[in-house]
């Protein structure tokens, strides 16, 4: 939303015409920054926190920048293949998606906090 606000402000309040490659690239970069930054700063996006999920390396530990970028790009592949990379976890022996396999990561379920 902030990226779009900046673009609309630069355009004096005029909307962005459809199919603008520069704007599409801006949104892709902003999305990548959101996910990769969230994974690097604790392994969770806001949605992952709500579901008590955390992404980490398969060997354990936090992701580094290289791993985060690989996971994001491989995640695009998982989604652009009509979601096959996401559905793969149902048949994978370790319940990993394509992007987890390619990046060497895994998603773990965190325990419920004590009351």
N, C-alpha and C positions, 0 to 999 in steps of 0.2 A: 504494500500500500504506500509506503514511503517513497519507493522508487517511482511509482506512478504519480504521486503528488508532486514530486520534483519535476517530472517531465511535463505535467499539465501546467505547472507554475511557469516553466520556461516558455511554454507555448501560449502564455497569456490566457489560460483557462480553456483553451480549445482542446477537444478530445484528440487522442491519437488515432489517425486513420487506420482501418483494418489492414492486417498483413504487413506491418512495418517490420522488416527484419532487424533493424537496430533496436527497436523497442522489445521485440521478442528475445533478442540476445540479452538485453538488460534484465528482463524478467528471469531468464535462465540463470544469469550470474547472481542475481539477488537471491534466488531460491537456493542455489549452490552454497552461497555464503551463509544463509540461515542454517541449513542442515549441517554443513561441515563445522561451522562454529559451535553449534549445539553439541555435536558429537565430541568435539575436542574439549569442551568445557563441562565435562561430567557424563558424557555418553548418552544424553537424553535431550529430545525436543520437548516442548511443552506437552504434546499429546502422549509421548512416551512416559512422562512423569505421571500423568493421570492414570495410565494403565500399568504403572509400576514395571516398565520395561527399560532396559539399558543395553546399549550396544558396546561391545568390547572386543578386543582381539581374541582369537581362538585360544591363544596361550595365556590369556588373562591380561588385564591392564587396559589403560586408556588408548584410544586411537591417536596416531600422529597425523600430520597434515597429509602426507602421501597416502596413507591408508584411507583417510576421509575422502580425498579426491577420487581414489579408485572406487570406493564404495558408492559415491554419488553417481559417477559416470556409469558404473555397472548397474546401478539402480535404474538409470534411464533406460538401459538395454532391457532390464527386466520388465519395465512398464511398457515400453514401445513394442515389445513382442506380444502384444495383446495380454499382458499380465502373466505369461507363461513362467517367467522368472520368479514371480511371486508364488504362483501355485506349485512350483517345484518343491517347496518345503513339505508338501503332503506326501511326496514319494521319495524324498531324500532320506537316506539312512540316518543322518544326523539332524534332520529337520532344518536344513539351511536353504536359503534362497540363492539364486544365482549370484547376486551381488555380495552376499556373505561369503560364498565359496571363492569368488574372484578376489575379494579384498582380504580374506583371511580373518573375517569377523564373525561374531555370533550375537544374537539377541538373547538376553537372559531375563527371567522374571524375578523381580526383587521381592523379598518377603514383606508381608504387611507390617507396618509400624506398630509397635506395642501401644496399647491404649492407656 
